[in-house]
Amino acid sequence: MRITPPADLPTTLGALRASGHQLRSVKAELRGNLLDALRAGTDPWPGIVGFESTVVPQLERAIIAGHDLVLLGERGQGKTRLLRTLTGLLDEWTPVIDGSEIGEHPYDPITVGSLRRAAELGDELPVTWRHRSDRYTEKLATPDTAVADLIGDIDPVKVSEGRSLGDPETIHFGLVPRAHRGVMAINELPDLAERIQVALLNVMEERDIQVRGYTVRLPLDVLLVASANPEDYTNRGRIITPLKDRFGAEIRTHYPLELADEIAVIRQEAALTADVPDHLLEIIARFTRLLRESNAVDQGSGVSARFSVAAAETVAAAALRRAAIAGEKSPTARPIDLEATIPVLRGKLEFVTGQEGRQEEVLEHLLRRATADTARHLLRGVDLTPLAEAVTRHPLRTGDRVTATDLVASLPKVETLTTVAQRLGVTGTEDPGPMASAAELALELLFLTRKLTKEPSDDGDTISYG
């Protein structure tokens, strides 16, 4: 959506000067706005979770130093999201020469055409305003990316208009020059062919560009940032040494270090179609963390945060589907819905050699461990013996085809369940879904600790505990 600048902003060079506007380089702009945010105690990195004491301080130091930078880390660690938040540190509006192909500042024209117009028009040089969201340019590096895409090429249309090949105005600028006065981000930098990476060397050091024999001295004002996976994982390429040397900072990212951060990422990023209680999100978070520690999973490829987000969305979808079939109006996810994640998400993981045919077995085992660890953590100190004894006397049916209403109605009247509900924060709700989910977690813990047994019922869908 195009954002319209305020009507009271200057529209000519003379009016801009009269307003007292000061020119700052992009790196000075980012530095100043970051320092202002830090002094004011505001968060410069909205939506970034788990990097507060590790990645963020390094990133802030790099910006204050005015360094181009590369974020290095496994997939799904939030590298791209972090780079995109840089736009929030730019001024909301910045003036540019109206009609400039690369968004030059009115005080500092750098192309032949803009220099000519500035000389001809003087203070009447027309000025327009660019929003900070338009000053972030992102390119996913692919093996077929050409120098023309990043730097530029001869524009045959301009040549056909009668201009000579030696005329600098025949150049069609690529993405990097068009990011002038802004931030240029290159994702998966090692995927760029080495000869294409060479084309960035002058941009980063001398700040000029070369196009098919032209040497056009353009003092580009741009912050160049990039992301990359560790080279020992991708094996698709590398960042050439001279280019690495030109980045002022290389910052390693990581997966969330704390369980609470893992849960916060899931809650923030997942688009849930049904209510998923916190205890199920904790199970998913623990499941993801166990996968990152498993010898059966290729840790070089990583277990992306997208895995846990997709797992939460799958659990919510399973709950919504179950509710639609059973006629429930307010679907709430229950532990039974966790089973849906395994066949759906198996393809998002890379297993080590020798695990062929055991993938589902590994996932089921780790999901049971995550469920047991979560239940022990949340229900620590709760005596579940009365519940186990009651279910032993009167077997309880639960499972995919048992509605929350029916499950809650069939629960034994024991004080233990009240305590479980209080621990899981579902006391006082009139909706049976949260209570059914809490009860299922307690029953699952009893099963996993071998205090109850469960067997498939005759219909093949419902489980009897006893």
C-alpha positions in Angstrom: 0.0 0.0 0.0 1.4 3.4 -1.0 1.8 5.8 1.9 1.1 9.4 1.1 3.5 11.9 2.6 2.1 14.8 4.7 1.0 17.8 2.7 3.1 20.3 4.6 6.5 18.9 3.5 8.6 21.1 1.2 8.3 20.4 -2.5 11.2 22.4 -3.9 14.9 22.5 -3.0 14.6 26.2 -1.9 11.7 25.3 0.5 13.7 22.4 1.8 16.7 24.6 2.6 14.4 27.2 4.2 12.9 24.4 6.5 16.3 23.8 8.1 16.5 20.2 6.9 19.9 18.6 7.4 21.4 15.9 5.3 22.6 12.8 7.1 24.1 9.7 5.5 22.1 6.5 5.9 24.6 5.1 8.4 24.5 8.3 10.4 20.7 8.3 10.3 20.6 4.7 11.6 23.1 5.4 14.3 21.4 8.6 15.5 17.9 7.1 15.6 19.2 3.9 17.3 20.9 6.0 20.0 17.8 8.1 20.5 15.7 4.9 21.0 18.2 3.5 23.5 18.3 6.7 25.4 14.5 6.8 25.5 14.3 3.2 26.6 12.1 2.1 23.6 12.6 -1.2 21.8 14.3 -0.7 18.4 13.6 -4.3 17.5 9.9 -5.0 17.8 9.0 -8.7 17.3 12.5 -10.0 17.9 12.5 -12.6 20.6 15.4 -14.3 22.3 18.2 -12.2 21.0 18.1 -9.5 23.6 21.4 -10.3 25.3 23.2 -12.0 22.5 22.6 -10.9 18.9 21.0 -7.5 19.5 24.0 -6.0 21.3 26.3 -7.1 18.5 23.9 -5.7 15.9 23.6 -2.4 17.7 27.3 -2.0 18.0 27.7 -2.7 14.3 25.1 0.0 13.4 26.7 2.5 15.7 30.1 1.7 14.1 28.6 2.2 10.6 29.5 -1.3 9.5 28.0 -3.3 6.7 27.1 -6.6 8.2 26.3 -10.2 7.6 24.1 -12.4 9.8 25.3 -16.0 9.9 23.1 -18.8 11.2 21.0 -21.9 10.4 17.6 -21.8 8.8 14.7 -20.4 10.7 16.6 -18.3 13.2 14.9 -15.0 12.2 17.8 -13.5 10.2 15.6 -12.0 7.5 13.1 -10.7 10.1 15.9 -9.0 12.0 17.2 -7.4 8.8 13.8 -6.1 7.9 13.4 -4.3 11.3 16.3 -2.0 10.3 13.7 0.1 8.4 12.3 1.2 11.7 15.6 3.0 12.5 15.3 5.2 9.3 13.7 8.6 9.3 10.0 8.2 8.5 10.3 10.5 5.5 13.3 11.5 3.5 13.5 14.0 0.6 14.5 12.8 -2.9 14.8 14.6 -6.2 11.5 14.1 -8.0 12.0 11.8 -10.9 15.4 10.6 -9.8 16.0 7.0 -10.9 17.9 6.1 -7.8 16.3 8.4 -5.2 19.1 11.0 -4.8 18.9 13.6 -2.0 18.2 17.1 -3.3 21.3 18.4 -1.5 23.5 15.7 -3.1 22.7 14.8 -6.7 25.1 12.2 -8.0 23.9 11.0 -11.5 24.5 13.0 -14.7 20.8 13.7 -15.2 20.2 14.9 -11.7 23.3 17.1 -11.7 22.1 18.7 -14.9 18.6 19.4 -13.6 20.0 20.8 -10.3 22.2 23.2 -12.2 19.3 24.3 -14.5 16.5 24.6 -11.9 18.4 25.7 -8.8 16.1 26.3 -5.9 13.1 25.2 -8.1 14.4 21.7 -8.3 11.3 19.6 -7.5 11.4 17.5 -4.3 9.3 14.5 -3.3 9.4 12.4 -0.2 10.1 8.7 0.3 8.8 6.7 3.2 11.2 4.5 5.1 9.4 1.4 4.0 10.5 2.2 0.4 14.1 2.5 1.4 14.6 -1.2 2.2 15.5 -3.4 -0.8 15.8 -7.2 -0.5 17.1 -9.7 -3.0 17.2 -13.4 -2.5 20.5 -14.6 -4.0 20.0 -17.4 -6.5 22.6 -19.0 -8.8 21.0 -17.3 -11.8 21.4 -13.8 -10.4 23.3 -11.7 -12.8 25.5 -8.6 -12.4 22.8 -6.7 -14.3 20.3 -7.5 -11.6 22.5 -6.1 -8.8 24.6 -3.5 -10.4 23.1 -2.6 -13.8 23.4 -2.9 -17.6 23.2 -0.9 -20.8 19.5 0.0 -21.5 18.9 -0.8 -25.2 15.8 1.4 -25.2 17.9 4.5 -24.3 20.5 3.6 -26.9 17.8 3.3 -29.5 16.7 6.8 -28.7 19.9 8.0 -30.2 22.2 8.2 -27.3 25.8 7.0 -27.7 27.1 3.9 -25.9 29.5 6.1 -24.0 26.7 8.2 -22.5 26.4 7.3 -18.7 22.6 8.0 -19.1 22.3 4.8 -21.1 22.8 2.7 -18.0 19.8 0.9 -16.4 20.7 0.8 -12.7 20.4 -2.5 -10.8 19.1 -3.1 -7.3 22.2 -1.9 -5.4 22.3 1.6 -6.9 18.5 1.9 -6.6 18.9 1.2 -2.9 20.9 4.5 -2.7 19.9 6.3 0.5 18.6 3.1 2.0 19.3 -0.5 3.1 20.2 -3.2 0.7 19.7 -6.8 2.0 20.9 -9.9 0.2 19.5 -13.2 1.6 21.6 -16.4 1.3 24.7 -14.5 0.0 26.8 -17.7 -0.6 24.3 -18.7 -3.3 25.6 -15.9 -5.4 28.1 -17.0 -8.0 31.6 -15.9 -7.0 31.9 -13.7 -10.1 28.7 -11.9 -9.0 30.1 -11.4 -5.6 33.2 -9.8 -7.1 30.9 -7.1 -8.6 30.0 -6.1 -5.0 33.6 -5.4 -4.0 33.8 -1.8 -5.4 30.3 -1.1 -4.1 31.3 -1.9 -0.6 34.7 -0.3 -0.5 35.1 2.4 -3.2 31.3 2.9 -3.5 31.4 3.1 -7.3 29.9 0.7 -9.9 31.2 -0.7 -13.1 28.9 -1.6 -16.0 30.2 -3.2 -19.2 33.3 -1.1 -19.3 31.8 2.0 -17.8 33.3 3.3 -14.6 30.7 5.4 -13.1 31.7 7.1 -10.0 28.6 7.1 -7.9 29.2 7.8 -4.2 26.4 5.5 -3.2 25.0 6.0 0.3 23.8 2.6 1.2 24.0 0.1 4.1 24.7 -3.4 2.7 23.5 -6.3 4.9 23.3 -10.0 4.1 22.3 -13.3 5.6 23.9 -16.7 5.1 23.7 -20.2 6.3 26.9 -21.9 7.7 29.0 -23.0 4.7 29.4 -26.5 6.2 25.6 -27.0 5.8 24.8 -25.4 2.5 27.7 -26.6 0.4 26.2 -24.5 -2.4 28.9 -21.9 -2.3 30.8 -19.6 -0.1 31.3 -15.9 0.6 34.6 -15.0 -1.2 37.3 -13.9 1.1 37.6 -10.3 -0.2 33.9 -9.8 0.2 33.9 -11.2 3.8 36.8 -8.8 4.5 34.7 -5.8 3.5 31.8 -6.6 5.9 32.6 -4.8 9.1 30.7 -7.2 11.3 29.8 -10.9 11.1 27.1 -11.8 13.6 26.0 -15.3 14.6 22.4 -15.9 15.2 20.9 -18.8 17.1 17.7 -20.6 18.0 15.9 -19.4 21.2 18.0 -20.2 24.2 15.1 -20.2 26.8 12.0 -22.3 26.6 9.9 -19.2 27.3 11.4 -17.5 24.3 10.6 -20.5 22.1 6.9 -20.4 23.3 6.8 -16.6 22.7 8.0 -17.1 19.1 5.3 -19.7 18.4 2.6 -17.5 20.0 3.8 -14.5 18.0 4.2 -16.1 14.6 1.6 -18.9 14.4 -1.8 -18.1 12.7 -4.0 -20.4 14.9 -7.4 -21.3 13.7 -8.5 -22.7 17.1 -7.6 -22.1 20.7 -4.3 -23.8 21.6 -3.7 -23.8 25.4 -0.3 -22.8 26.7 0.5 -26.3 27.9 0.2 -27.6 24.3 2.5 -24.8 23.1 5.0 -25.7 25.7 4.9 -29.3 24.5 5.5 -28.2 21.0 8.4 -25.9 22.1 10.0 -28.8 24.1 9.5 -31.1 21.2 11.3 -28.7 18.9 14.2 -28.4 21.4 14.5 -32.1 21.8 14.7 -32.5 18.0 17.6 -29.9 18.0 19.4 -32.2 20.5 18.7 -35.5 18.8 21.5 -37.5 17.2 19.0 -38.8 14.7 18.4 -35.3 13.2 21.0 -33.6 11.0 21.9 -30.7 13.3 23.9 -29.0 10.5 20.7 -28.3 8.7 19.0 -27.1 11.9 15.4 -27.4 13.1 13.8 -24.2 12.1 11.5 -22.0 14.2 9.1 -22.5 11.3 8.8 -26.2 12.4 7.3 -25.3 15.8 5.1 -22.6 14.2 3.8 -25.1 11.6 3.3 -27.6 14.4 1.1 -25.2 16.4 -0.9 -24.4 13.3 -1.3 -28.1 12.6 -2.5 -28.8 16.1 -5.0 -25.9 15.8 -6.2 -27.2 12.5 -6.7 -30.7 13.9 -8.8 -29.3 16.7 -10.9 -27.3 14.3 -11.4 -30.3 12.1 -12.3 -32.5 15.1 -14.8 -29.9 16.3 -16.4 -29.6 12.9 -17.0 -33.3 12.7 -18.2 -33.6 16.3 -20.4 -30.4 16.1 -18.5 -28.5 18.7 -18.8 -24.7 18.5 -15.7 -23.6 20.4 -12.8 -25.8 19.4 -9.9 -26.1 21.9 -6.9 -28.2 21.1 -6.2 -31.2 23.3 -3.2 -33.5 23.6 -4.8 -35.9 21.2 -4.4 -33.3 18.4 -0.6 -33.4 18.8 -0.5 -36.7 16.9 -1.4 -34.8 13.7 2.0 -33.1 13.7 4.1 -36.1 13.0 3.0 -37.1 9.5 2.7 -33.5 8.4 6.0 -32.2 9.6 8.3 -35.1 9.0 9.3 -33.6 5.7 10.6 -30.4 7.4 13.4 -32.3 9.0 16.6 -33.8 7.6 17.7 -37.0 9.3 21.2 -38.4 9.5 22.2 -41.3 7.4 21.0 -44.6 8.8 17.7 -43.3 10.1 15.8 -44.4 7.0 12.5 -45.9 8.0 12.8 -44.8 11.6 11.7 -41.1 11.2 8.2 -41.5 12.6 9.5 -43.7 15.4 12.0 -41.0 16.4 9.4 -38.2 16.2 6.8 -40.2 18.2 9.4 -41.0 21.0 10.5 -37.3 21.3 6.9 -36.1 21.3 6.1 -38.4 24.1 9.1 -37.1 26.0 8.1 -33.5 25.4 4.6 -34.3 26.7 5.9 -36.0 29.8 8.4 -33.3 30.5 5.7 -30.6 30.1 3.2 -32.4 32.3 5.8 -33.0 35.0 6.8 -29.4 34.9 3.3 -28.0 35.1 1.8 -30.6 37.5 4.8 -30.9 39.8 3.5 -31.7 43.3 0.0 -32.6 42.3 -1.0 -36.0 43.5 -2.6 -37.8 40.6 -3.2 -41.0 42.4 -6.9 -40.4 43.2 -7.5 -39.8 39.5 -5.6 -43.0 38.5 -7.6 -45.0 41.0 -10.9 -43.5 39.8 -10.1 -44.3 36.2 -9.0 -47.8 37.1 -12.4 -48.4 38.7 -14.4 -46.7 35.9 -12.5 -46.8 32.5 -12.6 -43.4 30.7 -13.1 -43.0 27.0 -11.1 -40.2 25.4 -9.8 -39.6 21.9 -10.4 -37.9 18.6 -14.1 -38.7 18.5 -15.0 -37.9 22.0 -16.2 -34.3 22.3 -15.0 -32.0 25.0 -18.5 -31.9 26.5 -18.7 -35.7 26.7 -15.2 -36.0 28.1 -15.8 -33.5 30.9 -19.1 -35.1 31.7 -17.5 -38.5 32.1 -14.6 -37.3 34.3 -14.5 -38.7 37.8 -15.5 -36.3 40.6 -12.1 -36.0 42.3 -10.4 -33.0 43.8 -7.3 -33.8 41.8 -8.9 -32.5 38.6 -9.7 -29.2 40.3 -6.1 -28.8 41.2 -5.0 -29.7 37.7 -7.4 -27.2 36.2 -6.1 -24.5 38.6 -2.5 -25.3 37.6 -3.3 -25.0 33.9 -5.3 -21.8 34.4 -8.7 -23.1 33.3 -10.7 -22.7 36.5 -14.1 -21.0 36.1 -14.5 -21.4 32.4 -17.9 -22.4 31.1 -16.4 -23.8 27.9 -15.6 -27.5 28.4 -12.7 -27.4 25.9 -10.0 -26.1 28.2 -11.0 -28.5 31.0 -11.0 -31.4 28.6 -7.5 -30.4 27.4 -6.2 -30.1 31.0 -7.7 -33.5 32.0 -6.2 -35.2 28.9 -2.8 -33.9 29.9 -3.1 -35.4 33.4 -4.3 -38.7 31.9 -1.4 -38.7 29.4 1.1 -38.2 32.2 -0.4 -41.1 34.1 -0.1 -43.3 31.0 3.5 -42.2 30.2 4.5 -42.9 33.8 2.8 -46.3 33.6 0.2 -45.6 36.2 -2.5 -46.2 33.7 -2.8 -48.3 30.5 -4.7 -47.5 27.4 -6.0 -49.6 24.6 -7.8 -48.9 21.3 -11.5 -49.3 21.5 -13.6 -51.3 19.1 -14.3 -48.3 16.8 -10.5 -47.8 16.4 -10.7 -44.1 17.2 -11.4 -43.8 20.9 -9.0 -44.8 23.7 -10.0 -46.5 26.9 -8.0 -45.7 30.0 -8.0 -48.2 32.8 
